[in-house]
Amino acid sequence: MSANAIFFALPQTSSNIKQQLQGAKLDQHFLKTACSSCNMRELCMPIGLDTDDLKHFDKLVTKRPFVKRGSALFRAGDTFTALYAVRSGFLKTTVSSEDGQTQVTGFQMAGEIVGLDGIATDLHTCDAIALEDTEVCALPFERIEEVARDVKALQHHVHKIMSREIVREHGVMLMLGNMRAEERLAVFLLNLVQRLHARGFSSSDLILRMTREEIGSYLGLTLETVSRTFSKFAEDGMITVNQRQVHIQNPEALKKIVNHAPCH
């Protein structure tokens, strides 16, 4: 089994994601809200849009909510009105059972979309909680549908986002159903550092925004197992750990763990 086969739906991007769009002078309000001037646009927007299409996209974002660490962007049961593109910061999504058990279902970073869970019933079915101070772009879904009628690339892009979410969920199911603890944590670390690298960060160093307990909840492991597996990776020379700072010393060894995962 290839490690890439179970990486959780990475967004398409290019090497110059930090480059700002150059062009005519824009007023301050436009610069704050326009998709065309955002340095994350290559992560959450279709690639290759022309000027007219970009003007349509600039009408999508009406506000950019700021979510303080520990606060909710939305909660299960809230009315669904918009999708949210993470502009900066980090979120986790969680679901809760009737007996109060909470399960982490995902971690979202800059350039990724949250809120898809509300499309089916017009109600959100999970909580989206900020793991650090986070800014998001609110994309009213009614407006998305309106613009999609004129910009076919947007309609196709929304379909791709939904498809990525399905692929991600399949990857999680495969991981929880067939992988040992070492394989799950190796996949998690490789996926996380790859996603961060796509945003211009280091390909070997990362800071964990989530706790080990939250990692365990996502991976279906106990806190003790997560801590023990981190320690084993460190002892084997694959990573070094300093609190939440992780350095990937030997990514090939981590990939080897995943590639040797048995198929059932």
C-alpha angles and dihedrals in degrees: 000000000000120000089225091057092068101035104124108253104291115207117246115255144154134233095260100059091133094057113107120228109259121214147097122353112275130197119255096253092052092050089054096051110021118112090207092063097043119112089215096055095103089060102049103024132066114270121244101028117165125228095268092051091049089055089057091051092050088064092058101072111068099162142006111218117207114218118197120222110281094017126114125247086196137340135218109281095029115130112263112236107144149015116237127219112204108234098178136350133034135281137190126206120214139180126205131211125222091261092056099259112148124209125192108226102179151344120231128197137180113316095023128112128235130183101058089123091074099057098084099053103013087245128096114244098194141041120249109206127184113239088192134003103304138189121202136184112233112221109191106223094220088056091048089055091048095050092043089063089062100032110049090185089067093052090050091046093053089052090051091051091052091047091051089053091053091049090048091052090049089052091052091049090051091048095048093044102045113016133091120227094264092052093048094051092044091053091047095052095044092048093047096049091045092053091048091047089054086061094054099268128126119295091218109029127066141162115224109230091187128067123247088249089057090047088052092050090052094045096042093245134124121251089248092054092049092050092046092050092049088052092049092051089051093048090050091053096245096116141006119219129201107175102292095349113098127186117196103220099172113022091169090061090052091049090049089057090053096042090054092054108125121245116226 
